Amino acid sequence: MNLEGYTLQLILKEIENGSLSPEDINEFYYKRSVDLNRVLNAYITLLEPEKSRAEGDLKGIAIAIKDNISTKGVRTTCASKMLENYIPPYDATAVSSLKKHGGSLLGKTNMDEFAMGSSGENSAFGPTRNPLNREYVTGGSSSGSAAAVAADMAPIALGSDTGGSVRAPASFTGIVGFKPSYGAISRYGLIAYANSLEVIGILGKSVDDVNILFKMIAGKDPMDSTSVNVELKEKNISKPKILVIKSFVELSADEVKKEFYSSIGKLESAGFEINYADKFSLTDYMLSAYYTIACAEASTNLSRYDGIRYGPKVESAGNWRDYISRARSFFGPEVKARIMMGTFILSAGYYETYYLRALQLRKIIKQEFEKIISNYDAVYVPTMPVLPWRIGNAIEDPKIAYAADVLTVLPNLTGSPAISLPVGKVREFFVGGQFIGLKNEDMKLLKVAEIAEKVLQVKRSGRN
């Protein structure tokens, strides 16, 4: 049996008509993952398939889960030595919802440590390698989830998105990555990096696959006060009205621009109404606001890892300062850098100068975005301004990875839904196009993306 290229939707249909069994499906993905994980490093923990019955909407299918999403009784490391042996006593709400719908766990996927990174290189367990070319990055921080889906090591996967962490690896591997509206999927059980920015997202082979899973795990959760009920009814849109922000496109490399503009032509020919705005006036401030807020919140959230509450116990420390210092040596360099940045931002004398200004900027950015999108179904821009880079290049020059987030941070600052799908191809790599919608109008956005996907029909090949 070979399930390469199978979508979740097709797998469910094959189970329904009796052509496939959940046991056979899960066995295929497990064995393939064992073989490919030696070279791609997509999983930190793989679980041997349990006997499954075709029950619930998911029919017993096993799903890949990013390793910062809590799974009861299954090691959850955040790709950090700090949590190398941590086993949560509970499931994240998103995971328990999947189980209620008949899903099971395939494994926990590799990621940038504590979700801090844009390439998948910052893991304590080694970088995730791109299935399209193993010498190149997968994109982060949900690198393992993207690689697993792209390499047919999982039918679909959960990730998390703080500033593009689902959409970036989706773009770099040629799959679909969906970041829902803030609060649409409960964050309970998602190990915190930057609370006000991060969401659980979905990576799949098609927009339909993402839609299937989203409707299972979305909704208000009493365990998460930031969660909301979003409308989950299918939307009828015949000719989507789209706004393209030219200044976003111009931030991209020439080969990305060429493929992106080509996709616009195809969408327009298919009946999309395409309009243009020269620029988003606050573009130059988005990255600054994002990193200021994210690092500040990371500094606060990660203060609990002191070897007393969380983290490895330290032997023979002279005093409590020495003890905590040694305990925090288990953090990797990127996490340490962001904690130090956040601590500086929140320190006396700088809190108002940096953090409060960043919060004010976020509010203004949100207002400006809601104003320009009010007459459109979605904004359409490239997902990533560049193609994947070779593993190691961003470590030598960190600006590569930081600058790559410039087009993906906007939806996290505004709380809007966003989805990336392959819209073109350059050599072995794909160019991702990103549709961004109005907050809590996730189903409208998914409908726009579904129509665009059928028009563009960018085929994947040579995945391994």
C-alpha positions in Angstrom: 0.0 0.0 0.0 1.3 3.5 -0.9 -0.5 6.6 0.3 1.9 9.1 -1.1 0.0 12.2 -2.1 -3.2 11.2 -0.4 -5.2 14.0 1.1 -7.0 13.6 4.4 -10.3 14.0 2.6 -9.4 11.1 0.2 -8.2 8.8 3.1 -11.5 9.4 4.9 -13.5 8.5 1.8 -11.4 5.3 1.2 -12.1 4.2 4.8 -15.8 5.0 4.3 -16.1 2.8 1.2 -14.0 0.0 2.8 -11.0 0.3 0.5 -8.6 1.2 3.4 -8.6 0.5 7.2 -7.3 2.8 9.9 -4.7 0.2 10.9 -3.3 0.0 7.4 -3.2 3.8 7.1 -1.5 4.4 10.5 1.0 1.6 9.8 2.0 3.1 6.5 2.6 6.6 8.0 4.5 5.1 11.0 6.8 2.9 8.9 7.4 5.7 6.4 8.2 8.1 9.3 10.7 5.7 10.9 12.5 5.4 7.5 12.5 9.1 6.6 13.0 10.6 10.0 16.6 9.4 10.0 17.3 12.0 7.3 14.5 14.7 7.7 14.4 14.8 11.5 10.7 15.8 11.4 9.8 14.0 14.6 11.2 14.2 18.1 8.9 11.4 19.3 7.2 8.7 17.2 4.4 6.5 18.6 3.8 3.0 17.5 0.3 2.7 16.1 -2.4 1.4 18.4 -5.2 -0.7 17.2 -7.8 1.7 15.8 -11.4 1.3 14.8 -13.0 3.5 12.1 -15.0 5.6 14.6 -15.8 9.3 14.7 -15.2 11.8 11.9 -11.5 11.0 11.8 -12.0 7.2 11.6 -9.1 6.4 13.9 -6.5 8.2 11.8 -3.2 9.2 13.6 -2.2 12.9 13.4 1.2 14.6 13.9 1.3 17.2 16.7 3.9 19.9 17.2 6.0 19.3 20.3 4.8 22.4 22.2 1.2 21.2 22.3 0.5 19.1 25.5 -0.2 15.4 25.0 -1.2 13.4 28.1 1.4 10.7 28.9 3.5 11.6 25.8 6.8 13.5 26.1 6.4 17.2 25.1 9.8 18.9 24.9 9.3 22.2 23.0 12.5 21.0 21.2 14.5 22.1 24.3 16.8 20.3 26.7 15.0 22.3 29.4 11.9 20.0 28.9 13.6 17.0 27.5 11.9 14.6 29.9 8.6 16.5 30.5 5.5 14.4 30.2 2.3 16.4 30.5 -0.5 15.1 32.8 -3.2 16.4 30.4 -4.1 16.9 26.7 -4.3 20.3 25.1 -8.0 21.1 24.3 -7.2 20.8 20.5 -5.7 17.3 21.1 -8.7 16.2 23.2 -11.0 17.5 20.5 -9.2 15.5 17.9 -9.5 12.4 20.1 -13.2 13.0 20.6 -13.6 13.0 16.8 -11.8 9.6 16.5 -8.3 10.8 15.9 -5.1 9.4 17.5 -1.5 10.5 17.9 1.2 9.7 15.3 4.0 11.6 17.0 5.4 14.9 18.3 7.1 17.0 15.6 10.4 18.9 15.7 10.4 22.7 15.9 12.5 25.7 16.7 13.1 25.7 20.5 10.1 27.1 22.3 8.8 28.1 18.9 11.5 30.8 18.5 12.7 30.8 15.0 11.8 31.0 11.3 13.9 28.1 9.9 13.6 25.0 12.0 17.3 25.1 12.8 17.0 26.2 16.5 16.0 22.8 17.9 18.0 21.1 20.6 17.4 17.9 18.6 18.9 19.1 15.4 17.4 21.0 12.4 14.5 19.7 10.4 15.5 19.2 6.8 13.3 20.3 3.8 11.9 17.2 2.0 12.3 19.1 -1.3 16.0 19.5 -0.8 17.6 18.2 2.4 20.4 20.8 2.4 17.8 23.5 2.9 15.7 24.7 5.8 12.0 23.8 6.2 11.0 27.1 7.7 9.8 27.5 11.3 8.9 27.2 13.9 6.5 24.4 12.9 9.2 22.8 10.8 8.6 19.2 11.8 4.8 19.4 11.2 5.3 20.8 7.7 8.0 18.3 6.8 5.9 15.4 8.0 2.9 16.4 5.8 5.1 17.3 2.8 7.0 14.1 2.9 3.9 11.9 3.5 5.0 11.1 7.0 1.6 12.3 8.3 -1.8 12.9 6.7 -2.2 16.2 8.5 -0.6 18.0 11.4 -1.1 20.6 14.1 1.4 23.4 14.6 1.5 26.8 16.3 1.8 30.3 14.7 3.2 33.3 16.6 4.5 35.3 13.7 4.1 33.0 10.7 5.3 29.7 12.2 2.7 27.6 10.4 2.6 29.6 7.1 6.4 29.9 6.7 7.1 26.2 6.6 4.0 25.6 4.6 5.4 28.0 2.0 8.9 26.4 2.0 7.5 22.9 1.6 4.7 23.5 -0.8 1.7 22.6 1.4 -1.2 24.5 3.0 -0.7 26.3 6.3 -3.7 27.9 8.1 -3.4 30.4 11.0 -6.9 30.9 12.4 -8.2 34.0 14.1 -6.9 34.6 17.6 -9.1 32.7 19.9 -10.8 30.5 17.3 -8.9 27.4 18.5 -8.3 27.1 22.2 -4.8 27.8 23.4 -5.2 25.7 26.5 -2.3 23.2 26.5 -0.2 25.2 24.1 3.1 25.9 26.0 3.4 29.6 26.0 5.9 31.7 24.0 4.0 35.0 23.4 0.4 34.7 24.7 -1.2 37.6 22.9 0.2 36.6 19.5 0.3 32.8 19.2 -2.4 30.4 18.0 -2.6 26.7 17.2 -2.7 26.2 13.4 -3.1 23.4 10.9 -0.9 22.1 8.1 -2.3 19.9 5.4 -2.1 18.9 1.7 -5.2 20.9 0.7 -7.5 23.7 1.9 -10.3 21.1 2.2 -8.1 19.1 4.6 -7.4 22.1 6.8 -11.1 23.0 6.7 -12.1 19.5 7.9 -9.8 19.7 10.9 -10.5 23.3 11.8 -14.2 22.6 12.2 -13.4 19.8 14.6 -11.2 21.8 17.0 -12.5 25.4 16.8 -14.8 26.9 19.4 -15.1 28.4 22.8 -13.3 26.6 25.6 -14.0 27.2 29.3 -10.3 26.5 30.0 -9.2 29.4 27.8 -10.7 32.8 28.5 -9.3 34.2 25.2 -11.2 31.6 23.1 -14.3 32.5 21.1 -17.0 30.9 19.0 -16.5 31.6 15.3 -19.0 31.1 12.6 -18.3 27.6 11.1 -21.0 27.6 8.3 -19.6 27.3 4.7 -19.6 30.6 2.8 -20.9 31.1 -0.7 -18.5 33.3 -2.7 -18.5 33.2 -6.5 -16.1 35.9 -7.4 -13.8 36.8 -4.6 -12.8 40.5 -4.2 -9.1 40.6 -3.4 -6.7 43.5 -2.4 -3.0 43.2 -3.3 -0.6 45.4 -1.3 2.1 46.3 -3.8 4.7 47.3 -1.1 4.5 43.8 0.4 5.2 42.3 -3.0 8.1 44.6 -3.6 9.8 43.4 -0.4 10.1 40.0 -2.0 13.0 38.5 -4.1 12.6 38.8 -7.9 11.9 35.1 -8.4 9.2 35.2 -5.7 7.6 38.4 -7.3 7.5 36.8 -10.7 5.6 33.7 -9.6 3.3 35.8 -7.4 2.3 38.2 -10.1 1.8 35.2 -12.4 -0.7 33.8 -9.9 -2.5 37.1 -9.8 -3.0 36.9 -13.6 -4.5 33.4 -13.3 -6.8 34.4 -10.5 -8.0 37.4 -12.5 -8.6 35.3 -15.6 -10.7 33.0 -13.4 -13.0 35.8 -12.3 -11.3 37.1 -9.1 -11.7 40.9 -8.8 -8.2 42.1 -8.1 -7.6 45.6 -6.7 -4.3 47.2 -5.7 -3.1 49.4 -2.8 0.3 51.0 -3.3 1.3 50.4 0.3 0.3 49.6 3.9 1.5 52.8 5.7 2.7 51.0 8.8 4.8 48.3 7.1 8.0 49.6 8.4 6.8 49.2 12.0 5.4 45.7 11.9 8.5 43.7 12.6 9.6 46.1 15.4 6.2 45.9 17.1 6.1 42.1 16.7 9.5 41.4 18.1 9.2 43.8 21.0 5.9 42.3 22.1 7.0 38.7 21.5 10.3 39.0 23.3 8.7 40.8 26.3 6.0 38.1 26.7 8.6 35.3 26.2 10.8 36.8 29.0 7.8 36.6 31.4 6.6 33.2 30.3 10.0 31.5 30.4 10.8 32.8 33.8 9.1 29.7 35.3 12.0 27.6 33.9 14.3 27.9 36.9 15.0 24.3 37.9 12.5 24.6 40.7 9.1 24.9 39.1 10.1 23.5 35.6 13.4 22.3 34.1 16.1 19.9 35.2 17.4 19.9 38.8 20.9 21.3 39.2 23.5 19.7 41.5 25.8 21.6 43.8 25.0 25.3 43.3 26.6 27.8 45.7 23.5 30.0 46.1 20.1 30.5 44.5 21.4 32.9 41.8 24.0 30.3 40.8 21.3 27.6 40.9 19.0 29.4 38.5 21.8 30.5 36.2 22.9 26.8 35.9 19.3 25.7 35.3 18.8 28.2 32.6 21.9 27.1 30.8 19.7 24.4 29.3 18.1 27.0 27.0 19.6 27.3 23.5 21.2 30.5 22.2 18.1 31.8 20.4 15.9 31.4 23.4 18.5 33.1 25.6 18.8 36.0 23.2 15.0 36.6 23.1 14.7 36.3 26.9 17.5 38.9 27.4 15.9 41.2 24.9 12.5 40.9 26.6 14.0 41.4 30.0 15.6 44.6 28.8 12.4 45.8 27.2 10.4 45.3 30.4 13.1 46.8 32.7 12.6 50.0 34.6 13.0 53.0 32.3 12.4 51.1 29.1 8.9 49.6 29.7 7.1 52.7 28.5 9.7 53.5 25.8 9.5 50.1 24.1 6.8 47.8 25.3 3.9 50.2 25.8 4.7 51.9 22.4 4.7 48.5 20.7 1.2 47.8 22.2 0.0 51.2 20.9 1.5 50.5 17.5 -0.3 47.1 17.4 -3.6 48.8 18.0 -3.0 51.3 15.2 -1.8 48.6 12.9 -5.0 46.6 13.6 -7.2 49.7 13.0 -5.4 50.5 9.7 -5.7 46.9 8.5 -9.4 46.6 9.3 -9.9 49.8 7.4 -8.2 48.7 4.2 -9.8 45.2 4.2 -13.3 46.3 5.0 -14.4 46.3 1.3 -12.6 43.1 0.3 -12.9 39.3 1.0 -9.2 39.0 1.6 -5.8 40.7 1.2 -3.4 38.7 -1.0 0.4 38.9 -0.6 3.4 36.5 -0.8 3.9 34.3 2.3 7.7 34.5 2.4 9.8 37.1 0.6 12.5 34.6 -0.2 13.0 30.9 -1.1 14.4 28.5 1.5 18.1 29.1 2.4 20.8 26.5 3.1 20.9 25.1 6.6 23.4 27.1 8.6 23.2 30.4 6.6 20.8 32.1 9.0 22.9 31.0 12.0 25.9 32.8 10.4 23.7 35.9 9.6 20.6 36.0 11.9 19.1 38.9 9.9 18.1 36.5 7.2 15.6 34.7 9.5 14.3 37.8 11.2 13.7 39.7 8.0 11.9 36.7 6.5 9.1 37.3 8.9 8.2 40.7 7.4 5.1 39.4 5.5 3.8 37.0 8.1 3.6 39.0 11.3 0.7 41.2 10.3 -2.1 38.6 11.0 -0.6 37.9 14.4 -0.6 41.6 15.3 -4.2 42.0 14.2 -5.6 38.6 15.3 -6.7 37.9 11.7 -6.9 34.5 10.0 -4.4 33.8 7.3 -3.7 30.9 5.0 -0.7 30.0 2.8 -0.9 27.8 -0.2 1.5 27.0 -3.1 1.0 29.5 -6.0 4.1 29.0 -8.0 7.3 27.1 -8.3 11.0 28.0 -8.7 13.3 25.1 -9.3 12.5 22.4 -6.7 10.9 24.9 -4.3 7.5 26.5 -4.1 6.3 30.1 -3.8 3.6 30.5 -1.2 0.7 33.0 -1.5 -1.0 34.2 1.6 -4.6 35.2 1.9 -5.4 37.3 5.0 -9.0 37.9 6.2 -10.9 39.9 8.8 -10.8 38.6 12.3 -13.4 35.9 13.0 -14.2 35.5 9.3 -12.2 32.3 9.0 -14.8 30.4 6.9 -14.9 33.2 4.4 -11.1 33.1 4.1 -11.0 29.3 3.7 -13.6 29.6 0.9 -11.5 32.2 -0.9 -8.4 29.9 -0.5 -10.3 26.9 -1.7 -11.4 28.7 -4.9 -7.9 30.0 -5.5 -6.4 26.5 -5.0 -8.6 25.1 -7.7 -7.7 27.9 -10.1 -3.9 27.7 -9.5 -3.6 23.9 -9.3 0.1 24.0 -8.3 1.2 20.3 -8.3 3.7 18.9 -5.9 6.3 16.4 -7.0 9.8 15.2 -6.0 9.0 15.5 -2.3 11.6 13.0 -1.1 
